[in-house]
Amino acid sequence: MPLDPTHLMSLGFTTEKRAYDDRDTMHYALSVGMGCDPFDASELRYVYEGGGLKTLPTQASVLAAFQFMDQCGWDQRRILHGEERLTLHRPLAHAGNLLIDSEVTAVYDQGVDHGALVYLQCRARSEADGRPVFTSDRTIVALGDGGCGAPEGSGPSPHPIPDRPPDLSCTLKTRPDQALLYRLGGSRNPIYADPAAAREAGFPGPILQGLCTYGIACRAVLETICEYDHTLITQFNARFTAPVFPGDAILTQMWQDANVVSFQASCPERNTIVLDNGLCILAS
C-alpha cells in the first residue's frame, strides 16, 4: 500500500522537549572517531570535560527528532537516507534543553520504479531563552512507495562540486566497531550490528550509519580548515550515495572558496563516493 501524501503532510509535532548532557556530547564525538589519539589536545577538547568541552556541529543531526515518521505507513525495509542539511543558528552548546518543532515539508512521487521523496524539517530552539539553535532538513527516499499520487518533483538542487582538483584533503580511518559505538546514540537498526540482518538487506556485513559518515566528514573539515574551532561551521549539507563499512578509510576532499567549502567523501580502497555534493558554510 503506497504512502498517503495527504496523511504524510499532516504529520509532525510542536514543542517536543529534548534534553542532552555532556555525556551525550562526549559519546557523539567518540562515535565519529574523536579522541583516537589521547595525546591530541585538539581532539581531547571534544571528548573530555576538563578545560571546556567543545561540541561537534553535526551532533545536531542526532538531536533532531523525526520519530513521528515511525508509523507513517512506508515500507521500512526499503527506506534510504538521501540527504542531510543542517543550519546552525548559533554554536551548539555541550548540554541543553531544546524545544523542537518537526514536520513533513514536501512529498514527491518519482514513479513506481523510483519511489517517493519525503522531505522533513526539524527546528530546535533553546528552552531557556526561546532562541533558534538549529534547523535540520532531511530527505528520505521511500523506494517501495512510488506511485503514491504525490506531485512530481525533486526538491532543491544539489550543491555542485567545483570542476578543479581539490584544494585540501583528509583521510580518517574508521574502526571495526564504529557502528556499534555510534548506534548507542542513534539508530538501533540491526543492519548496523547483526551480520545476518545486514546480509538479508543485501550487504555483505554490517554497514556504518550514514549520519556517522556525515559526522566524520565534519570532523575532517574541522581538522583541516577550521583548526578544531566548532563555532566556525554554520551550515553542513551532504547527499548520501553509498554505504561505508566499519574499518574503511574515508577520504574527504575539500574545495575552499572564501567561507564556502565544497566537499566529497569516498572510500579509496573500494573507489566509491559515499558522500557527494557536500556544502559547508563557515562564519564570515
Secondary structure, 3 states (H helix, E strand, C coil): CCCCHHHHHCCEEEEEEEEECHHHHHHHHHHCCCCCCCCCHHHHHHHCCCCCCCCCHHHHHHHCCCHHHCCCCCCHHHEEEEEEEEEECCCCCCCEEEEEEEEEEEEEECCCCCCEEEEEEEEEEECCCCCEEEEEEEEEEEHHHCCCCCCCCCCCCCCCCCCCCCCEEEEEECCCCHHHHHHHHCCCCHHHCCHHHHHHCCCCCCCECHHHHHHHHHHHHHHHCCCCCHHHEEEEEEEECCCECCCCEEEEEEEEECCEEEEEEEEHHHCEEEEEEEEEEECC
